[in-house]
């Protein structure tokens, strides 16, 4: 049967107590060697002391890790805000950004083909949804998703049969 570390340490503590009670000051024969009771107690006590020190170090390590995690959680929002401020203030000034170990923001490059495909998809969605209430749009989106993205026709769209009130210009 395999003994756990804690069970072994508890057994050694019992051995120390038993040696003090029954074998104090005696010499014992163990595995063909003469061993004093005091040296056994010293050996066993060294193991229990080392285990206690190990447990204490583990507890301190766990507390230090928790303290570090809390400090990171507290500093992260401010660090993110500071980075955004430096990037905004410095723009593309690579010398200033290098002092903070930052690089200028990259502007995404969107190909014309991607833009055309997005415009076609937006037009098809708008044509399918029209002017509806939120529940009607939800149902229409489900229907669109079920049949896939509709192909956009090259012919001009016919106006809806629902009359639209003219919009007054903003002044």
Secondary structure, DSSP 8 states (H G I E B T S, - for coil): ----HHHHHHHHHHHHHHHHHHSTT-EEEETTEEEEHHHHHHHHHHHHHHHHHHHHHHHHHHHHHHHHHHHHHHHHHHHHHHHHHHHHHHTT-HHHHHHTT----------HHHHHHHHHHHHHHHHHH-S--HHHHHHHHHHHHHH-S----SS-----SS---------
